[in-house]
Amino acid sequence: MKEYKDCRNPVFPTNLHIPDPEAHVMPDGRVYVYGSWDQEKNIYCSKEYRVFSSENMIDWVDHGKSFDASLVPWVYDETAPKYPGVDWSKPTPFLKKMIEKDTKDGKLEIPKSPKDMLFAPDAIHKNGKYYLYFCMADSSEGVAVADKPEGPFSDSIQLPCGGIDPAIFIDDDGQAYYYWGQFFAHCAKLKDNMVEFEEGSIVNNLVTEEEHYFHEGSSLRKRGDTYYFVYSSMVRGKPTSLAYATSKSPLGPFKYQGVIVDNDGCDPQSWNNHGSIEEVNGQWYVFYHRSSQNRQQKRRLCIEPIFLNEDGTIQEVLMTSQGAGRPFGINEKIEAYRACQLSGCVYIAPSKNGDEVLINISNEDEAVFRYVEWEKEVKDISIEGTGSGEIFIFLDNDEDASGSITLKEGQMVSSSFNGHSGKHEIRLQFSKVNNLEVHALCFRG
């Protein structure tokens, strides 16, 4: 078990790529995050899950491995039941438009995964037990059980459905609902044992691509008498946004409402999003992921506070560097991998010494950090990096730079800066670049 203190975005250390986060406050009062794990460079997810928890959204405990694919016997059993999943060879209308727009030959290459890879999970508590719902790369789905929210989970049982991205929800009356699917969301009622479907209870096309821009990643929560269906959405051309639809019943009909957060711009190759919302200590948050390393994979857990209007709709939030934590202050080192918005060729990846930095920088590229907060005027900025280049520093939406700095090979350089007190977005703009890498920055009063 490891502890991570004073976490911002991305939440965990740079060697932990945890996407597809489902967050639940469990009976002990802590919030637990269940996600998949991008361990490989070019393959989604891995053959293991691990669980994380927090009591304050800032300090996190890594509980280690909770489940692995060796505990799923039917994946290796050719006689096990097979249920149809998604046929990617027949793209839906939205996906077809995206393929035509974003590829040169009109073909979308989906990375091949071994059939025993564990994709996105979810988990819930009922009657003193904890149930982990999971899916495999072969489109099979199942459930495992534990005595503790962090596992270890065991005694896997195959569920009578095929697809990806299971989600579990228990209503106030104790009835459990199981959601899954891609392009078209399905739902079934669970029996009280939480491992079997009620006969004849499956509802198809609960949320669809055509009506709701649904792509994948179902997640359900309830607030008052309103049910919130959160999912990866195609509304902006590719599934980088988390959107939501609402209903007065867990079985719909659901009405599309809008976007909660969009990770477009976190990385040049950003492809999808997947997450959830949860109320923790009286505040609602959205849990989502951002990719890195100029890949669709290597996705990381991020968190943003969210705010609901009087009519129950959710205000869209921007990606930030601070996440659920505090803004960066004066004299505080801001690691370059905290950048929350990138434009141009620049992306976040390991440098030669293993630290995650801004690399592949070209002229006119930009990197944004949200937010800093200064109690007094800032008069100096220092930047660590390698290579050379000129860096202009902008506050918020200002057209004129508040300072600039010229970085030379192997130096940490300081320069004068004109920054007034308050909370600000920082935008770096690059020029005269020659093998430039940015490792960190710091503002001083």
Secondary structure, DSSP 8 states (H G I E B T S, - for coil): -EEE-S--SS-S-TT----S-EEEE-TTS-EEEEE----SSSSSSBSEEEEEEESSSSSEEEEEEEEEGGG-GGGG-TTS-------TTS--HHHHHHHHHH-SSS--------TT-B---EEEEETTEEEEEEEBTTSEEEEEEESSTT---EEEEEEEEE-S--EEEE-TTS-EEEEE-SSB-EEEEE-TTSSSB-TT--B--SSBHHHH-EEEEEEEEEETTEEEEEEEE-TTSSTTEEEEEEESSTT---EEEEEEEE-TTSSTT------EEEEETTEEEEEEEE--TTSS---EEEEEE--B-TTS-B------SSTTS--B-TT--EEGGG--EEESS-EEEE-TTS-EEEES--TT-EEEEEEEEESS-EEEEEEEEEEEEEEEEEETT-SS-SEEEEE-TT-EEEEEEEE-SEEEEEEEEEEEEEEEEEEEEEEE-
